[in-house]
Structures are given as structure tokens and as C-alpha cells.
Amino acid sequence: MSESQGIRYARKSIEASCLLLYKGYSCLTQVMNISASGILVAPLEDEHIDGLELGSICILEIVVNETFNLHVSSKVTRIAEGEIALHYISIPEEKQVALWQLLGDHVHEVEVFDT
């Protein structure tokens, strides 16, 4: 691993929707990938939130299927063209086991990434 690389929890691609809430605004997004520590979402066409910036605190309502959704607090860590990366701040205790089950083997795996 070089100095320009870091380690993070492994990402898992899933098909899910996510409602991102920030300061009374909402934005419908598509989940690109998810990990034990965060999520990468892409706003749907014509969706955006004014004033969203690095460090903004958001609420996410992640809808995986008809029986499983996850409500978490998160912090914006990266905003790129068409993508928003967020780090979980708080996961309700009753949803933690379900998240770990959703992640499967990815919950314990790490991967190298370029910083």
C-alpha cells in the first residue's frame, strides 16, 4: 500500500433507493454501494439539495425492499459529479444486525482505495 492509498470497509453493490434529508429538504437517490461505515448514493435525475456540502449532517432513509429499510444519521464526506458519499454517524441498535446481515461477508472485509 502506498502513501496515496487508504483502507476502508469493503463496499457492496446493492439495488436500493435512499431518501436523503437535509435542513427540511429531501432528495431521492439511488444507492451505488454500501459498507459497514457508509454509503455512496447518486441523486436521481432532476434531484438536488441546495446548500449540501462536505461535513453536512443528513438523515438517510434507505429502502432495500418492502420489509427492510434503514434510518441512519450520516455526514457528507465527498461530493462529486453525480455522487454523494456519506459516513454513518448513528445506526439504531435494532437495525444494526439487519445491516450486518445485508452486508454479509462484506461486513468484515476491508479494501485498499486511492486517497
Backbone torsions as a table, in degrees:
resi	resn	phi	psi	omega
1	MET	NA	132.1	-179.3
2	SER	-91.0	172.8	179.5
3	GLU	-66.3	-20.3	-179.6
4	SER	-92.8	15.0	179.2
5	GLN	-123.0	156.7	176.8
6	GLY	-134.3	179.4	178.0
7	ILE	-121.7	138.4	177.5
8	ARG	-143.4	166.6	174.1
9	TYR	-62.5	143.4	-179.0
10	ALA	-62.5	141.7	179.6
11	ARG	-91.7	144.0	176.9
12	LYS	-122.6	127.1	175.9
13	SER	-77.2	132.0	176.4
14	ILE	-139.9	160.1	173.5
15	GLU	-98.6	109.8	-178.9
16	ALA	-158.1	158.3	174.3
17	SER	-105.3	157.6	179.3
18	CYS	-144.4	128.2	173.6
19	LEU	-95.4	118.5	180.0
20	LEU	-99.8	123.5	-178.7
21	LEU	-114.2	131.7	-178.4
22	TYR	-150.0	119.3	176.1
23	LYS	47.4	46.5	177.5
24	GLY	83.3	-3.2	177.7
25	TYR	-103.9	157.6	176.6
26	SER	-135.1	154.2	-178.6
27	CYS	-144.7	125.5	177.3
28	LEU	-84.3	128.6	-177.1
29	THR	-130.2	164.6	173.9
30	GLN	-107.9	133.9	178.2
31	VAL	-74.6	126.2	176.9
32	MET	-89.0	-48.1	174.9
33	ASN	-159.0	165.1	-175.3
34	ILE	-142.3	150.0	177.1
35	SER	-141.5	-177.6	179.0
36	ALA	-69.2	-16.9	-176.8
37	SER	-117.4	-10.5	-177.7
38	GLY	-174.0	-171.1	-173.7
39	ILE	-149.4	148.7	174.2
40	LEU	-117.0	124.1	-178.7
41	VAL	-124.6	157.3	176.4
42	ALA	-125.4	119.3	177.6
43	PRO	-58.8	140.0	176.3
44	LEU	-67.9	161.0	-178.8
45	GLU	-51.3	136.5	179.5
46	ASP	69.3	10.6	178.0
47	GLU	-104.4	137.9	174.4
48	HIS	-164.0	165.1	176.2
49	ILE	-127.9	121.3	178.0
50	ASP	-66.9	137.6	173.9
51	GLY	84.5	-3.6	179.2
52	LEU	-68.8	129.0	-178.4
53	GLU	-147.3	172.9	177.9
54	LEU	-55.2	135.3	179.7
55	GLY	88.8	-9.9	178.4
56	SER	-62.0	139.6	177.1
57	ILE	-95.2	128.3	-176.3
58	CYS	-129.0	161.8	169.8
59	ILE	-108.9	134.7	178.3
60	LEU	-116.5	134.6	171.8
61	GLU	-115.6	99.5	-175.6
62	ILE	-93.6	120.6	-177.8
63	VAL	-109.2	108.0	-177.8
64	VAL	-88.7	-44.4	177.1
65	ASN	-157.5	-172.0	-175.9
66	GLU	-64.8	-23.5	-176.1
67	THR	-109.4	-9.9	-177.5
68	PHE	-130.3	120.8	169.2
69	ASN	-136.3	158.9	-174.8
70	LEU	-131.4	127.5	-178.6
71	HIS	-111.9	112.9	-176.6
72	VAL	-134.1	154.5	169.6
73	SER	-91.7	143.7	-176.7
74	SER	-148.6	166.2	-179.8
75	LYS	-126.2	133.2	179.9
76	VAL	-69.9	124.7	179.7
77	THR	-110.7	-19.9	179.4
78	ARG	-158.2	137.9	172.7
79	ILE	-127.0	119.6	179.0
80	ALA	-127.9	175.6	179.8
81	GLU	-55.7	107.1	175.9
82	GLY	77.5	9.4	-179.3
83	GLU	-140.3	147.1	175.1
84	ILE	-132.2	123.2	176.9
85	ALA	-101.1	135.4	-177.9
86	LEU	-133.5	144.0	177.5
87	HIS	-106.4	131.7	179.4
88	TYR	-65.6	135.9	173.2
89	ILE	-100.5	-40.5	-176.0
90	SER	-147.2	128.7	174.2
91	ILE	-119.5	122.4	179.6
92	PRO	-54.6	137.6	-176.5
93	GLU	-53.3	-40.0	-177.5
94	GLU	-70.4	-11.9	179.7
95	LYS	-104.0	-9.5	-175.6
96	GLN	-63.0	-46.0	-179.2
97	VAL	-62.5	-42.0	179.1
98	ALA	-62.2	-39.6	177.7
99	LEU	-63.9	-44.7	-179.9
100	TRP	-62.0	-39.2	178.0
101	GLN	-65.9	-40.8	177.7
102	LEU	-60.5	-41.9	-178.5
103	LEU	-73.2	-24.6	-179.9
104	GLY	58.5	-133.2	-178.5
105	ASP	-64.4	-22.0	-179.2
106	HIS	-64.6	-20.1	-175.9
107	VAL	-63.3	-28.6	-177.6
108	HIS	-107.7	-6.4	-177.1
109	GLU	-87.3	148.1	174.3
110	VAL	-121.0	162.1	178.8
111	GLU	-142.8	156.4	177.4
112	VAL	-88.5	141.4	176.4
113	PHE	-139.4	155.9	177.8
114	ASP	-81.8	133.2	-179.9
115	THR	-89.5	NA	NA
